[in-house]
């Protein structure tokens, strides 16, 4: 049989189902980009995919595989306790619940007579039984007890396969779902721990001993880094996670040894890093993260009580895991077997639910009474209720079970807890005088969520008389006698009875011969010690509709405690019997409950609430009526025939859910609720745009604001624009006309109870670009400047404040109204181009561009005639070429020997000339001086030698 394959869709039913989910979003008031899925949304998509995929696989291949069904079944059942919707429609046309029941039915049908499972043709009994029993344990703990017998048979078989070391050996040694012995051991431990709640004390003691041996094995290999498919090491991430699962199932252990090991493993897991510091977990330290390792690690950390909000490592891993989820809710699209990462990612993610509650007892769950005392005895158990979810939740607290004549009471009937908080209450068990020895009275304390159907937690305590029921003695057989037809009905008397015998003809008859405890759907409903001595242990169970919600096919179980007899007689061991029964709803109509009209909004801190309660079932009377607010009950005394009830209730700021609950004498329950919003604060206004003090260049603006308040709000802007915002607040946009200069915008918000908030928003309007001038003409030629920097003036007129930016250069700020700037520009020889940018506070801009020609060097001359080293006579034409790189030569003159200046004439070929009569000079050496300046005023004189020779 294949273990992995594609999953075709099952045929769609004739009628389509439509699931509607109402989600209240508080604080998300602005439309933004697409947001990431929340943990709840991602987990719901995951279980929707997982249930359909597993069901489709079984439909295609006609069987179940290992983890694909066992682990999926466990995860889906576990998701119920954290508030996820099992009635959501999935892609195969069935709900999660229908898929889960299909998987469970198929899995149980494949169980062998000895309690095991194996793959046809390839066997692997340990591997497949561990996953199948793991799935049944989740179903039995969280969904229903119709398969409790199958779970017990699996646990019995598992005990025969446990080795002396405490481990179970993996016989499907394939990575990752069957790699090493710790995983199969942890799954067997989970199954045995849950089956322990369904058996008699003697067998429960055997199960507990097996769990202790297995826990010792897990602890012994905590630091074992050996590798291999058949080894006991905990080298890999998933092996550490499975070890934590097993230790959690085993319980805290003697002196909290398991709890301490679990804490150490959680710390180790949190310190294990993926490669490159990436979020999530890989198979080994430093490996790239993968969905399988990350999902099972998150589940193990959830069992250890770690919260993502308290540890950034877990938060990052959750976000990474969600980022890898496909649109259809699955993981591992790039892997060979995507069902593996999908199964364990779903399990990890769904553990962190909006709703989840745990109930525990401290100081031990078993307490003794002395037998045959001439007085009543009482014992108290401290019970802690903890909200493990992420939403505030209120709980209905109740007790179930106990021996006839014994009482069990709680110090509180209701409780409200914020996320990740707990409260402790007291359970008091009282027994009458003259108790027989070896009695055992089991009481279950249940905390049921009033916000999320099906979310509940429970703990069992056992009060017994000394000596306690034996674990050594003669085996017995318990036989269920009633109900014969297997039918039970809520609100009616249901007789539950059983007989206990051994194979020697001994019959447990009369008081002092032990106790038979009856449970339905895993809930202890009552017990009997055969006080009348007829040999039939009988309890008449009349479940009340107000406290009983488990309907349909369930497990009815009779557990005989066993009895310690006098030393001359052999003790009789406990035993159990079970069969499936169908629990029908109450045939009686529930009472009618109607609340008086309550105000939707108020600023008062108390409220007189009223309503009407009426019994509808023939012969029924109103048994109780209670107003419940903020999880606190306020009982009232109704007339048995019904009628008007009222109470003054305290209110708190914000939403107050007020519920009127009535029960009748048949156990029928009905309620009606309304929400009263207390608003003692004025509306809050947060401007989104424009920002206060903003400057703009338009004569109208959209004023966007967020308004928050508990009650509806009327928002007015400048007394003209009006918008009504619903309770909770919203996003408001008003178009406002503006005028030049400063504008004051008034926003006034008035809530439904009269609180007023006014906010002023100031904006500046200027739609004219700045006017800019400068005395510096474009192309201005300047000569040498100090430090090569030229000062100049800039004038700006603008109603708005402006920023004057020179490029290249500096920036200057001018106030509203404009002003002048004395600026400088750094110059280099030649053309200097720079800009003057003036930008107003409203964003309008004016730009001037100027070019300054900078000449800081005089002209240069080259004397062409007379030439150096030659002698001249007579009249010569002095010729020089004068150049200037920037502005050009403006004037040139010549002197000889420093006197007799002669103006030069510019010739067409670009030379400058003047005549010189050398006869005026004495023969010999002389000089010609070239006098010149340029257009920028740079002046220079250059001297050149020449020789005259006029004498013959």
SEGUDREN-806772 format. One line per 4 residues: number of its first residue (from 0); their letters; for each residue x, y, z of C-alpha. Coordinates in steps of 0.02 Angstrom, whole numbers. Layout:
<rs>
NUM = a = X/Y/Z; ...
</rs>
This chain:
<rs>
0 = xxxx = 0/0/0; 72/173/-43; 109/293/97; 101/453/-5
4 = xxxx = 4/501/-157; -91/641/-237; -262/679/-164; -412/687/-282
8 = xxxx = -568/779/-229; -714/681/-162; -880/697/-255; -970/857/-209
12 = xxxx = -1138/836/-122; -1301/885/-204; -1323/1031/-88; -1181/1153/-65
16 = xxxx = -1143/1214/109; -1099/1394/140; -999/1445/292; -1012/1621/355
20 = xxxx = -879/1690/472; -912/1854/561; -750/1939/610; -750/2099/713
24 = xxxx = -599/2207/676; -563/2340/805; -437/2475/767; -413/2432/583
28 = xxxx = -493/2591/520; -387/2642/371; -379/2553/206; -202/2500/171
32 = xxxx = -102/2372/73; -147/2188/84; -104/2127/259; -25/1964/309
36 = xxxx = -138/1828/374; -161/1816/561; -113/1657/652; -298/1613/666
40 = xxxx = -332/1640/480; -179/1543/426; -216/1398/545; -397/1388/488
44 = xxxx = -342/1378/305; -217/1245/354; -342/1129/440; -467/1158/300
48 = xxxx = -338/1093/177; -273/955/290; -441/873/326; -490/869/142
52 = xxxx = -319/807/86; -318/663/211; -497/614/171; -465/620/-16
56 = xxxx = -311/508/2; -412/376/95; -552/387/-32; -429/357/-173
60 = xxxx = -327/216/-97; -457/138/17; -348/139/173; -251/250/292
64 = xxxx = -66/283/297; 42/325/448; 66/508/489; -46/568/348
68 = xxxx = -198/512/447; -145/483/626; -54/648/647; -185/741/544
72 = xxxx = -323/667/651; -233/721/810; -206/897/743; -385/920/685
76 = xxxx = -456/861/852; -333/972/944; -386/1122/839; -560/1109/913
80 = xxxx = -493/1151/1086; -412/1310/1020; -570/1381/943; -551/1332/761
84 = xxxx = -704/1296/655; -728/1112/620; -889/1151/529; -803/1257/397
88 = xxxx = -825/1193/219; -668/1125/135; -620/1106/-47; -687/928/-61
92 = xxxx = -864/986/-23; -864/921/156; -837/1008/321; -685/977/427
96 = xxxx = -793/880/548; -860/767/411; -685/736/345; -622/699/519
100 = xxxx = -761/575/555; -728/491/387; -542/475/428; -577/411/605
104 = xxxx = -702/282/546; -582/219/413; -438/212/535; -534/115/667
108 = xxxx = -598/-8/536; -418/-56/498; -372/-96/678; -325/-278/704
112 = xxxx = -401/-387/839; -245/-372/947; -260/-181/945; -123/-145/819
116 = xxxx = -113/-79/641; 10/-118/504; 37/-83/320; -22/-226/212
120 = xxxx = 126/-314/132; 259/-210/219; 199/-215/401; 285/-81/511
124 = xxxx = 165/-117/657; 251/-4/783; 257/145/665; 80/135/603
128 = xxxx = 6/91/773; 97/238/853; 24/363/728; -150/284/729
132 = xxxx = -158/278/919; -89/456/925; -235/512/817; -361/416/922
136 = xxxx = -290/496/1079; -324/669/1008; -499/619/955; -537/541/1125
140 = xxxx = -471/692/1221; -549/831/1120; -689/771/1007; -781/619/1074
144 = xxxx = -764/450/1156; -846/337/1028; -676/257/994; -614/243/1173
148 = xxxx = -616/53/1163; -507/57/1008; -386/173/1099; -379/58/1252
152 = xxxx = -346/-95/1142; -205/1/1057; -131/48/1226; -140/-133/1286
156 = xxxx = -49/-190/1129; 79/-51/1150; 124/-113/1324; 169/-282/1250
160 = xxxx = 291/-197/1130; 378/-82/1255; 558/-133/1284; 641/-144/1454
164 = xxxx = 730/21/1421; 561/106/1414; 568/142/1229; 469/79/1081
168 = xxxx = 575/33/931; 544/120/765; 514/-5/624; 483/122/485
172 = xxxx = 657/201/489; 634/332/355; 672/516/371; 590/618/440
176 = xxxx = 428/541/504; 508/380/566; 688/426/600; 749/366/770
180 = xxxx = 659/287/917; 608/444/1012; 465/490/894; 375/323/901
184 = xxxx = 401/321/1090; 323/493/1111; 170/446/1008; 144/285/1105
188 = xxxx = 161/384/1267; 25/505/1210; -93/361/1171; -60/269/1335
192 = xxxx = -82/429/1436; -253/462/1360; -308/279/1374; -263/286/1559
196 = xxxx = -419/392/1586; -532/255/1517; -477/104/1619; -490/38/1795
200 = xxxx = -363/86/1930; -262/-75/1915; -236/-57/1729; -211/131/1749
204 = xxxx = -68/90/1867; 10/-21/1732; -8/119/1605; 71/242/1726
208 = xxxx = 218/127/1757; 244/113/1568; 240/303/1552; 368/323/1691
212 = xxxx = 485/200/1606; 465/289/1440; 493/460/1519; 652/395/1601
216 = xxxx = 711/334/1429; 677/505/1351; 768/596/1491; 915/476/1482
220 = xxxx = 944/522/1300; 915/711/1312; 1097/746/1270; 1122/596/1157
224 = xxxx = 1184/659/989; 1198/491/901; 1134/483/725; 1045/346/632
228 = xxxx = 869/285/592; 872/155/731; 961/253/867; 900/336/1026
232 = xxxx = 982/505/1000; 898/673/1000; 1015/754/876; 884/819/756
236 = xxxx = 762/959/789; 610/849/763; 679/720/885; 692/851/1022
240 = xxxx = 515/907/983; 448/729/993; 539/704/1158; 446/857/1226
244 = xxxx = 280/785/1166; 316/623/1260; 367/709/1422; 210/817/1418
248 = xxxx = 103/660/1401; 193/576/1547; 150/718/1666; 264/814/1784
252 = xxxx = 339/656/1860; 408/627/2034; 483/788/2104; 438/873/1938
256 = xxxx = 579/781/1849; 484/775/1683; 428/955/1696; 608/1011/1725
260 = xxxx = 669/909/1577; 530/982/1469; 583/1157/1517; 765/1120/1478
264 = xxxx = 718/1051/1308; 612/1204/1269; 761/1315/1310; 872/1209/1200
268 = xxxx = 750/1216/1056; 737/1404/1068; 925/1420/1064; 941/1313/906
272 = xxxx = 967/1426/756; 939/1401/572; 1075/1442/447; 1120/1625/428
276 = xxxx = 1011/1673/575; 855/1640/472; 689/1620/564; 617/1448/593
280 = xxxx = 707/1285/623; 806/1169/512; 841/985/536; 1003/1026/626
284 = xxxx = 1084/1180/700; 1138/1291/555; 1030/1205/424; 912/1303/314
288 = xxxx = 738/1315/394; 603/1195/336; 417/1186/369; 418/1013/450
292 = xxxx = 550/1054/581; 475/1225/613; 297/1161/630; 335/1020/752
296 = xxxx = 451/1134/852; 314/1263/874; 193/1126/929; 317/1061/1059
300 = xxxx = 349/1237/1124; 162/1265/1135; 147/1108/1243; 287/1176/1352
304 = xxxx = 185/1333/1383; 293/1450/1281; 205/1597/1199; 256/1682/1036
308 = xxxx = 226/1854/1111; 353/1820/1247; 489/1757/1131; 541/1842/970
312 = xxxx = 613/1678/907; 440/1599/903; 357/1753/830; 482/1758/688
316 = xxxx = 459/1572/657; 270/1590/650; 283/1734/526; 406/1635/420
320 = xxxx = 293/1482/424; 142/1585/370; 243/1666/232; 279/1494/159
324 = xxxx = 96/1440/158; 18/1415/-12; -147/1497/-57; -238/1332/-33
328 = xxxx = -174/1317/146; -37/1188/117; 151/1188/134; 294/1101/46
332 = xxxx = 248/1131/-136; 433/1111/-179; 454/947/-84; 426/767/-136
336 = xxxx = 292/737/-4; 203/901/38; 86/810/158; 229/797/285
340 = xxxx = 263/984/308; 77/1023/291; 28/901/429; 155/962/556
344 = xxxx = 148/1146/509; -41/1137/536; -16/1052/704; 107/1185/761
348 = xxxx = 9/1334/699; -161/1276/763; -93/1253/939; -91/1442/957
352 = xxxx = -277/1477/951; -389/1622/994; -475/1513/1122; -394/1381/1232
356 = xxxx = -415/1338/1414; -320/1223/1531; -373/1158/1701; -250/1087/1826
360 = xxxx = -246/1038/2008; -100/1069/2125; -48/968/2276; -96/801/2199
364 = xxxx = -253/740/2112; -281/596/2236; -328/624/2418; -379/494/2550
368 = xxxx = -521/483/2675; -522/368/2823; -656/234/2822; -786/202/2955
372 = xxxx = -772/372/3041; -929/429/3137; -927/599/3054; -926/681/2882
376 = xxxx = -759/717/2800; -707/851/2676; -554/883/2570; -512/1033/2460
380 = xxxx = -419/1038/2295; -342/1200/2228; -395/1206/2045; -312/1325/1923
384 = xxxx = -398/1381/1764; -285/1463/1635; -331/1551/1474; -202/1489/1349
388 = xxxx = -288/1580/1206; -265/1752/1132; -439/1818/1167; -522/1863/1330
392 = xxxx = -641/1722/1372; -772/1682/1503; -797/1506/1569; -939/1408/1645
396 = xxxx = -869/1300/1785; -951/1138/1838; -918/974/1926; -972/803/1866
400 = xxxx = -966/631/1946; -943/573/2124; -1019/437/2231; -1201/446/2287
404 = xxxx = -1212/543/2449; -1048/631/2417; -1048/814/2365; -930/915/2257
408 = xxxx = -939/1104/2251; -836/1244/2174; -801/1413/2251; -849/1495/2085
412 = xxxx = -974/1455/1950; -910/1573/1815; -744/1652/1774; -676/1779/1651
416 = xxxx = -492/1782/1605; -386/1892/1496; -265/1807/1377; -124/1712/1461
420 = xxxx = -192/1738/1636; -256/1615/1765; -361/1606/1921; -369/1480/2062
424 = xxxx = -530/1416/2138; -569/1283/2265; -653/1116/2240; -725/1043/2400
428 = xxxx = -770/859/2407; -873/803/2559; -916/625/2605; -1043/564/2734
432 = xxxx = -1000/469/2893; -970/283/2904; -877/258/2742; -830/84/2682
436 = xxxx = -647/45/2640; -575/50/2464; -704/171/2396; -650/279/2251
440 = xxxx = -747/435/2201; -692/525/2044; -747/705/2010; -712/802/1852
444 = xxxx = -697/992/1854; -743/1066/1684; -711/1243/1621; -814/1270/1463
448 = xxxx = -789/1424/1356; -943/1532/1338; -870/1620/1186; -814/1472/1078
452 = xxxx = -920/1315/1068; -826/1155/1103; -678/1237/1187; -660/1164/1360
456 = xxxx = -533/1100/1483; -549/978/1626; -457/892/1766; -501/738/1867
460 = xxxx = -475/715/2053; -499/553/2148; -546/545/2330; -533/371/2404
464 = xxxx = -548/284/2571; -404/188/2643; -342/67/2593; -346/123/2411
468 = xxxx = -405/6/2273; -277/-133/2246; -158/-157/2102; -127/-341/2142
472 = xxxx = -260/-474/2158; -386/-578/2063; -444/-509/1894; -628/-465/1878
476 = xxxx = -749/-438/1736; -869/-292/1728; -1025/-309/1621; -1138/-164/1573
480 = xxxx = -1321/-207/1596; -1411/-47/1553; -1460/42/1448; -1507/-112/1350
484 = xxxx = -1554/-17/1193; -1400/93/1195; -1504/252/1198; -1484/396/1320
488 = xxxx = -1585/556/1321; -1544/723/1398; -1667/784/1531; -1738/608/1558
492 = xxxx = -1695/476/1687; -1567/357/1612; -1527/201/1710; -1345/149/1701
496 = xxxx = -1303/-18/1781; -1165/-148/1784; -1118/-311/1869; -944/-364/1926
500 = xxxx = -885/-546/1944; -727/-647/1936; -697/-814/1851; -713/-907/2017
504 = xxxx = -894/-859/2040; -859/-716/2159; -980/-571/2140; -953/-393/2200
508 = xxxx = -1111/-378/2301; -1156/-256/2437; -1070/-102/2508; -885/-118/2541
512 = xxxx = -854/-221/2385; -790/-78/2278; -866/57/2171; -923/63/1990
516 = xxxx = -901/233/1910; -1001/274/1754; -940/396/1621; -1022/456/1461
520 = xxxx = -919/539/1326; -770/531/1442; -862/631/1576; -887/552/1746
524 = xxxx = -1076/559/1775; -1096/458/1934; -1051/305/2035; -1128/171/2147
528 = xxxx = -1062/59/2287; -1211/-60/2284; -1279/2/2448; -1437/-103/2424
532 = xxxx = -1333/-262/2405; -1421/-328/2250; -1259/-355/2157; -1306/-228/2024
536 = xxxx = -1216/-61/2027; -1343/65/1970; -1345/252/1941; -1490/352/1872
540 = xxxx = -1418/488/1763; -1524/636/1717; -1413/754/1620; -1471/933/1615
544 = xxxx = -1479/1020/1448; -1402/1170/1533; -1239/1078/1567; -1233/934/1442
548 = xxxx = -1185/964/1261; -1108/800/1201; -1237/721/1086; -1234/583/956
552 = xxxx = -1134/422/967; -1028/420/1125; -938/299/1237; -1027/233/1393
556 = xxxx = -901/161/1514; -919/71/1681; -757/62/1780; -747/-49/1934
560 = xxxx = -619/15/2058; -574/-152/2136; -579/-191/2322; -454/-230/2459
564 = xxxx = -519/-375/2561; -466/-443/2729; -296/-530/2734; -377/-700/2726
568 = xxxx = -461/-658/2559; -383/-610/2396; -409/-433/2334; -512/-406/2178
572 = xxxx = -436/-300/2041; -528/-167/1947; -600/-191/1774; -700/-94/1646
576 = xxxx = -836/-119/1517; -892/-4/1378; -1006/7/1229; -1067/142/1113
580 = xxxx = -1227/234/1155; -1321/369/1065; -1358/524/1167; -1516/614/1111
584 = xxxx = -1556/795/1148; -1688/843/1273; -1865/815/1208; -1926/966/1304
588 = xxxx = -1925/1142/1235; -1807/1262/1320; -1882/1405/1419; -1917/1572/1338
592 = xxxx = -1801/1716/1382; -1828/1895/1329; -1725/2045/1382; -1810/2213/1404
596 = xxxx = -1752/2345/1284; -1579/2401/1339; -1495/2561/1286; -1365/2538/1153
600 = xxxx = -1255/2673/1229; -1241/2756/1398; -1117/2848/1507; -1186/2774/1668
604 = xxxx = -1087/2648/1769; -1238/2550/1826; -1389/2486/1732; -1556/2418/1787
608 = xxxx = -1579/2270/1672; -1739/2173/1660; -1818/2032/1562; -1949/1896/1558
612 = xxxx = -1923/1708/1581; -2057/1579/1544; -2055/1388/1554; -2116/1310/1393
616 = xxxx = -2106/1124/1435; -2265/1051/1508; -2243/1028/1694; -2080/1124/1702
620 = xxxx = -2045/1272/1814; -1910/1403/1808; -1769/1337/1913; -1649/1484/1902
624 = xxxx = -1622/1649/1815; -1459/1742/1807; -1395/1901/1729; -1216/1877/1672
628 = xxxx = -1104/2025/1634; -916/2024/1608; -919/1840/1653; -992/1875/1826
632 = xxxx = -1161/1801/1873; -1295/1902/1958; -1430/1777/2008; -1608/1833/2032
636 = xxxx = -1754/1744/2113; -1884/1709/1980; -2060/1651/2011; -2067/1463/1973
640 = xxxx = -2202/1498/1845; -2093/1630/1763; -2117/1814/1734; -2024/1976/1759
644 = xxxx = -1846/1978/1828; -1729/2124/1853; -1560/2169/1928; -1447/2319/1945
648 = xxxx = -1286/2278/1853; -1115/2363/1860; -1047/2423/1695; -872/2457/1632
652 = xxxx = -812/2576/1500; -828/2496/1330; -938/2351/1274; -1040/2262/1406
656 = xxxx = -1115/2097/1351; -1268/2067/1458; -1344/1894/1453; -1501/1835/1538
660 = xxxx = -1492/1647/1565; -1637/1541/1627; -1646/1355/1667; -1801/1254/1704
664 = xxxx = -1827/1104/1816; -1802/987/1667; -1629/1058/1640; -1677/1159/1487
668 = xxxx = -1574/1315/1463; -1600/1469/1357; -1524/1641/1351; -1532/1806/1264
672 = xxxx = -1397/1937/1261; -1375/2117/1215; -1228/2235/1210; -1230/2399/1304
676 = xxxx = -1087/2514/1260; -1028/2625/1403; -945/2780/1338; -864/2889/1471
680 = xxxx = -735/2967/1358; -746/3098/1224; -713/3047/1045; -533/3038/987
684 = xxxx = -485/3129/827; -322/3093/737; -284/3193/581; -210/3089/442
688 = xxxx = -194/3225/310; -152/3362/289; -30/3371/433; -60/3516/554
692 = xxxx = 28/3672/491; 42/3604/315; 66/3727/172; -18/3698/4
696 = xxxx = -43/3780/-164; -226/3733/-190; -386/3815/-134; -468/3654/-74
700 = xxxx = -409/3504/25; -473/3333/81; -460/3328/269; -440/3144/316
704 = xxxx = -456/3094/497; -480/2941/605; -616/2954/735; -625/2829/877
708 = xxxx = -760/2809/1008; -861/2672/1092; -1023/2746/1025; -1078/2819/857
712 = xxxx = -1007/2991/822; -1068/3140/721; -918/3226/640; -933/3407/578
716 = xxxx = -800/3506/487; -816/3696/481; -1001/3670/524; -1034/3621/343
720 = xxxx = -977/3444/305; -1058/3310/415; -1025/3123/428; -1098/2994/548
724 = xxxx = -971/2865/606; -1028/2698/680; -979/2635/853; -795/2596/863
728 = xxxx = -746/2735/745; -697/2752/566; -609/2850/430; -686/3018/383
732 = xxxx = -643/3127/233; -712/3303/212; -674/3422/66; -638/3597/133
736 = xxxx = -625/3759/29; -478/3872/73; -421/4051/46; -247/4129/29
740 = xxxx = -147/4137/189; -182/4050/353; -338/3941/366; -412/3871/527
744 = xxxx = -514/3711/502; -627/3662/646; -676/3479/671; -808/3440/800
748 = xxxx = -851/3261/851; -1004/3225/959; -1036/3048/1020; -1204/2968/1059
752 = xxxx = -1197/3011/1243; -1154/3194/1215; -965/3200/1237; -886/3328/1121
756 = xxxx = -710/3341/1054; -652/3490/951; -489/3495/856; -416/3638/756
760 = xxxx = -314/3606/601; -210/3751/533; -153/3754/352; -68/3887/246
764 = xxxx = -119/3922/67; -16/4013/-65; -43/3976/-249; 80/4107/-319
768 = xxxx = 258/4066/-363; 392/4176/-281; 452/4335/-372; 641/4340/-382
772 = xxxx = 764/4474/-439; 950/4503/-433; 1059/4652/-484; 1178/4535/-570
776 = xxxx = 1148/4535/-758; 1172/4375/-854; 1345/4364/-933; 1423/4492/-817
780 = xxxx = 1612/4506/-835; 1714/4533/-679; 1896/4547/-642; 1993/4480/-494
784 = xxxx = 1889/4458/-336; 1951/4433/-157; 1969/4248/-125; 1887/4217/-296
788 = xxxx = 1714/4250/-222; 1595/4382/-285; 1456/4456/-177; 1287/4498/-251
792 = xxxx = 1109/4532/-192; 949/4431/-217; 775/4500/-185; 626/4387/-153
796 = xxxx = 442/4426/-134; 323/4288/-79; 176/4277/39; 247/4110/99
800 = xxxx = 409/4069/182; 541/4025/54; 705/3935/37; 835/4013/-76
804 = xxxx = 957/3885/-142; 1109/3927/-245; 1180/3792/-356; 1321/3772/-331
808 = xxxx = 1323/3866/-168; 1226/3888/-9; 1045/3891/49; 956/4033/139
812 = xxxx = 786/4039/225; 670/4187/213; 513/4216/317; 339/4241/248
816 = xxxx = 333/4402/148; 504/4377/70; 662/4483/90; 840/4500/29
820 = xxxx = 987/4386/27; 1168/4444/17; 1249/4299/-72; 1418/4256/-141
824 = xxxx = 1468/4146/-283; 1634/4057/-294; 1719/4090/-461; 1842/4004/-573
828 = xxxx = 1919/4082/-729; 1801/4077/-875; 1613/4059/-879; 1529/4022/-711
832 = xxxx = 1349/3963/-729; 1243/3956/-572; 1058/3950/-528; 952/4036/-399
836 = xxxx = 809/3920/-344; 675/3996/-235; 546/3871/-169; 398/3922/-66
840 = xxxx = 330/3821/80; 183/3775/-32; 302/3692/-155; 298/3822/-294
844 = xxxx = 466/3866/-370; 552/4005/-467; 723/3981/-545; 845/4110/-616
848 = xxxx = 1002/4060/-710; 1152/4176/-719; 1323/4166/-803; 1471/4265/-735
852 = xxxx = 1629/4278/-839; 1778/4285/-722; 1946/4351/-784; 2081/4364/-653
856 = xxxx = 2233/4362/-770; 2304/4502/-885; 2340/4480/-1071; 2500/4396/-1130
860 = xxxx = 2611/4468/-1270; 2728/4385/-1394; 2845/4511/-1485; 2862/4466/-1667
864 = xxxx = 2965/4617/-1726; 3098/4665/-1681; 3158/4490/-1648; 3285/4457/-1511
868 = xxxx = 3468/4438/-1565; 3449/4537/-1729; 3507/4715/-1764; 3388/4843/-1841
872 = xxxx = 3410/5010/-1926; 3296/5140/-1995; 3109/5133/-1968; 3038/4968/-1908
876 = xxxx = 2859/4916/-1872; 2847/4847/-1696; 2731/4697/-1706; 2662/4596/-1558
880 = xxxx = 2531/4462/-1539; 2428/4491/-1381; 2312/4357/-1312; 2189/4346/-1167
884 = xxxx = 2097/4181/-1127; 1936/4255/-1057; 1895/4433/-1103; 2021/4475/-1241
888 = xxxx = 2145/4621/-1256; 2061/4789/-1248; 2211/4912/-1270; 2395/4891/-1318
892 = xxxx = 2538/5019/-1324; 2728/5013/-1346; 2874/5108/-1268; 3058/5098/-1307
896 = xxxx = 3177/5097/-1162; 3029/5140/-1050; 2980/5304/-1136; 2900/5372/-1290
900 = xxxx = 2736/5279/-1279; 2653/5241/-1443; 2475/5173/-1458; 2465/5009/-1552
904 = xxxx = 2348/4975/-1693; 2254/4809/-1707; 2283/4732/-1876; 2166/4615/-1970
908 = xxxx = 2280/4468/-1934; 2258/4496/-1746; 2428/4578/-1715; 2458/4747/-1637
912 = xxxx = 2581/4867/-1726; 2666/5036/-1710; 2813/5121/-1803; 2983/5149/-1720
916 = xxxx = 3125/5254/-1800; 3282/5170/-1735; 3386/5319/-1793; 3325/5408/-1642
920 = xxxx = 3421/5284/-1537; 3603/5258/-1504; 3666/5101/-1584; 3669/4958/-1463
924 = xxxx = 3551/4862/-1350; 3378/4930/-1311; 3209/4869/-1248; 3030/4870/-1313
928 = xxxx = 2893/4870/-1180; 2718/4805/-1222; 2583/4891/-1119; 2414/4802/-1121
932 = xxxx = 2249/4774/-1026; 2091/4670/-1053; 1903/4701/-1041; 1902/4649/-858
936 = xxxx = 2034/4781/-818; 2183/4667/-794; 2343/4764/-841; 2520/4706/-879
940 = xxxx = 2686/4768/-956; 2806/4649/-1041; 2985/4694/-1092; 3080/4627/-1243
944 = xxxx = 3264/4666/-1293; 3321/4718/-1467; 3479/4794/-1549; 3499/4947/-1664
948 = xxxx = 3640/4976/-1789; 3621/5132/-1897; 3808/5186/-1913; 3898/5122/-2070
</rs>
